[in-house]
Amino acid sequence: LIENHPLLLVHPIAQCKELVYVEPDTGEVLRRRRSPKRGVVAHLFDELVSLPDAICHPNFAISVLLTVEEEIRCADGKGSWRRGGVSIKDRVLVEVLEEHLFQRPEDFLRFLPVDLPEPFSNRILAETSGLLLRLCRKISYCLRKMDVVETVGKQGNELLFAVKVG
């Protein structure tokens, strides 16, 4: 499909989520609360690690939408054990706050802070960007696969990276 047609992958990330708990039998709203989790554009890399080199194709683009959503939950005993048997019944889009379009591998360099020293490690990237180390590892992996960052050495067990020029 991508060889003959332009493909735009739209990936929503909930920047703000309200959890709405409903009665299992009647659907009556019992309570609402805001989720403490806040999504950011960098959470795209949680999914992008599965196809990091796809963005190199000229017919492929990714649009990240930061959204406000409601998650409808029901305590019916059939849900995940992690949520104590609470099922997620629906997700409702309330608002789209921002759109970020990525058409070329170079567009992903915006995830590297301007004050990032070169060469840099994943730990340095995490400290300067304020992101979690596990997410910074995914970012550096994807940027290497996109051929915009290269491995230039090691410092102890840490790989060192530099942005490719030209």
Secondary structure by P-SEA (a helix, b strand, c coil): ccccbbbbbbbbbccbbbbbbbccccccccbbbbbccccccccccccccccccccccccbbbbbbbbbbbbbbbcccccccccccccccccccccccbbbbbcccccccccccccccccccaaaaaaaacccaaaaaaaaaaaaaacccccccccccbbbbbbbcc
